[in-house]
Amino acid sequence: MKTDPDAPLTPAAPDEGVPVSVKIRQRILAARKRFHANDNIADFVEPGELEKLLDEVEVKMQGVLDSLVIDTVSDHNTGDTARRVAKMYVNEVFRGRYVKPPTITEFPNAEHLNELMIVGPITVRSACSHHFCPVIGKVWIGVMPNEHTNVIGLSKYARLAEWVMGRPQIQEEAVIQLADLIMEKTQPDGLAIVMEASHYCMAWRGVKDMDSRMINSVMRGVFLKDAALRREFLALIPRRTDRS
């Protein structure tokens, strides 16, 4: 098809050709917000941009494979690896960075429940921020409600945990983030969380210790002040027998 050489040129859009990751980063910086590995940035991702981000990550991942001197052209095992890894990061293991929190239906505490409730073990999966190696473990959540506490379904605790853990995390910070979120959603008198996890940055590399676990806890409200209640919660957590 011939073009008219005298026809006026259509000016390019000002952000045409700018990588979507740069656009998202610029919005975050303009809002003076953080975008650490374990931060959620969903408020700054516009509709349709996650797919473009996935495409961008695929290109960058292909560059990593090239720099590792892996022949992805003739190696049938790695031909689609860059795309698979990009989908894994954006749509699965780091999804908690890019999507808004799950919808949680809250109900008033009509029966004025005020006894200790424990949920768990909830299986959680994350990745350490240092090496992007898997962190896999279990979480136990203890809630001491009051008459003003919002009641949420048991499965919703698992959904909140999955959203928080679906980012590159440090276990100590992840448990604090989860505690802050549940306190905000339910407003209980007290909250206790214990997490036990295997870190593959120790098992797969480094010291290569397959048996080490990390256990940490967060206590809020009455769990922090009442030693007897804290002991009751810890005593009711099932004994961990998954050692091999």
Secondary structure, DSSP 8 states (H G I E B T S, - for coil): ----TTS------TTTT--HHHHHHHHHHHTT----TT---GGG--TTHHHHHHHHHHHHHHHHHHHTT--TTT-TTTTTHHHHHHHIIIIIITHHHHS-------EE-TT---S-EEEEEEEEEEEETTT--EEEEEEEEEEE--TT-EE--HHHHHHHHHHHHSSEE-HHHHHHHHHHHHHHHH--SEEEEEEEEEEHHHHTSTT--SS--EEEEEEEEHHHH-HHHHHHHHHHS-------
